[in-house]
Amino acid sequence: MRHRRVGRKLGRKPNHQRALLRNLASALFLTERDAELDDNKPKVKGRIITTIEKAKEVRPLVERCITIARHALPHQEAADRLEPSADRNSEQWRAWRKSDRWGEWNKTIAPVVAARRRALRLLGDKQAVKILFDEVAPRFADRTGGYTRVLRLAKPRLGDAGTRAILELVGRNDRVRRLADRPSFESDEPVPAGDQAAPAAEESK
């Protein structure tokens, strides 16, 4: 019996389950990369297609990673304000390293480094973590949750007829409801009263 045991096994052992979810979450973030010249570029950014069971299982992991990155944004902005604009290893940069502002910057950037390491433990992909912190998290800076959606597809998967679903990040491919424009006809223009009476008189003859 599996009383109070949350989550699906997905026909895999625990290590295989964790690897599967890590790979799915990383794949979702990697679709946001700049892949114009790649042979295997994603068809739609911020979207992957998998089975509905896998999509529902990986969704909490994706949302947890985005929340970790979003909470690190204020610390990153504060550290950017303290960091000099000089090139690395230049005289101005070395003088900044010897000043007290270096220690202040170190304390400010520490939560960001810890958040990146925590996300790396969850995802296991450095490129996915970089995209998460640099591109995905700033997009959801004002959103407190609900970063993803799962949409069931009508056409099943070939081979085993598994139910497929789309897992995507909200905000990029949102469906916007638009009201249709009212059609305009030439006959809608008001006709003077005298012109209406003339055809009627001709018909009576």
C-alpha angles and dihedrals in degrees: 000000000000100000113170092356107136124205139037124277092211089206092289139108118254096263091048091048093054092047091050094051092045091052094048093049092047091048091054092053093043091059086071092063124108098261104156093127097039120110090220100043117160118259093221124018116238095018138099130176120222138135117303093242092055092045092054091048097049095044096082090050092052092048092048091053092049091049091052091051093044093054089053094056098088091050091049092051091049091049091049090055091053096045116093122239092229122112119266115272092013120133092257091049092049091049088052090051090057095047129086091254089072091065091046091051090049092055091046096049095045096087090050092053091047091050092050091050091049091050090048090055090053098043105027093209122102094198092051090050091051092051090045094055099035103040114009102043097052089054091060097040092121097038120091098197146327096084096157140044134203118216120188115227120221096216112075124222117274115247103025101024091235117173108255127208140184118239110194142159115253121240100043104064099024118155110237119202111222128186114234116247114254109251115243119217128191090232090063090079113102114258119217115250094241093057092053093054095050098064090046090055092049091052091052090059 
